[in-house]
Amino acid sequence: MLFPSRTTASTPRLPRYIGEHVPGARVQVFADGGHIGIGHDAESSALIDGFLREIGYT
């Protein structure tokens, strides 16, 4: 899950909660940017690619 830290009052609490309770989940909270890591394109892509490789998808 990729979230900017200032999206809603519950962020980043909600994604961190989900990440703690979903087996194998990864959570990355960015200090700035927009939805789904906008403004962090290269970093978001690398995180997604790394996750997919870890689970054997790519």
Secondary structure, 3 states (H helix, E strand, C coil): CEEECCCCCCCCHHHHHHHHHCCCCCCEEECCCCHHHCCCHHHHHHHHHHHHHHCCCC
